[in-house]
Amino acid sequence: MKIKLNQLDILLEVAAQGSIGKAAKALHLTQPAISKTIQEMEAEIGMPILQRSSRGVTLNEYGQVLLRHARDIDRSLHQARDEIDNLLGKAMRQLRVGFTSAASYGPFTNTLIQFQARYPGVKLIVMEGRPQQIYDALENQRLDIAVITTASNAVQNGMYYETLYALSNTVIAGNKHPVTHTTSLKNLMNYPWLDWDEPGEHSILGQVFRRYNLPLPQNIIHCSSPWIMARMMEQTDAVSMWTSVRLRFPGYSTNLRPLVLREVLPASSICILCPNIARLSTAGNTFMEMLRINTRDWLQDSDALEMVVRV
């Protein structure tokens, strides 16, 4: 019998979710791809392995046999990975984590603190950057995992991604900005704009203006430093698009304020990224699981409810 490891991974997820649709979402695959894999396994053993009902799918007696052995294989592979990590000195020695500044608010920083306290022997290397810089560092193996802000779920080069939550966006200005009433993007086009990224497909400002069929403002300054942006908005009529968490950072809310727009701005997703989840070290998997737990707890706080949006 020739069944591949990726087929067993899919079997494990289908059994855990009780649904082909939920398994597809968890594995970032399509439902037809999941169904095809199940059919290939059934063809290999010559028997059906699923029972379908209005409530989802369950494994029949043949599927349960496969599931039991799949779990044994999965445990063995995890043990093998840990042993290899130890041989390579990677298991709990070093972890390189990238992040964007908006993603650092709340559960991410708490996870760093808890991880360091629990595993003081692990050397933590933490790098802040813009999304494209983080992508490049992951591709070039300068980072193990990252937590980034992205305006969409499009992730480059087939990297593993997992959305933790989404933040609302708003246009920010200094307290002395002349616009004090509800306005529109069109009415703000003649003011200087501060954009996080260089012009191109990764610019959230470009995405928003294309969404409403508007040309980009003529005066755009591209700056990746929120501190410099804040100082410029305090002293000029410049405006910028920020996620909802940024005014929570110390020193920003005193002299800055959100403008009320007629347009609905797209949300920004906070995602975990890594080049290959199957090859992530023990330290990386541990950090990721701690981050999931901290995120789940944080999302119950009133602080988070004011900023997080449903997407």
Buried (B, 14 or more C-beta within 10 A) or exposed (E): EEBEEEBBBBBBBBBEBBBBEBBBBBBBBEBEEBBEBBEBBBEBBEBBBBEEEEEBBBBEEBBEBBBEEBBEBBEEBEEEBBEEBEEEEBBBBBBBBBBBBBBBBBBBBBBBEBBBEEBEEBEBEBBBBBBBBBBBBBEEEEBBBBBBBBBEEEBBEEBBBBEBBBBBBBBBBBEEBEBEEEBEBEBBBEBBBBBBBEEEEBBBBBBBBEEEEBEBBEEBBEBBEBEEBBEBBBEBBBBBBBBBBBBBBEEBEEBBBBBEBEBEBBBBBBBBBBBEBEEBBBBBBBBBEBBBEBBEEBBEEEBBEEBBBEE
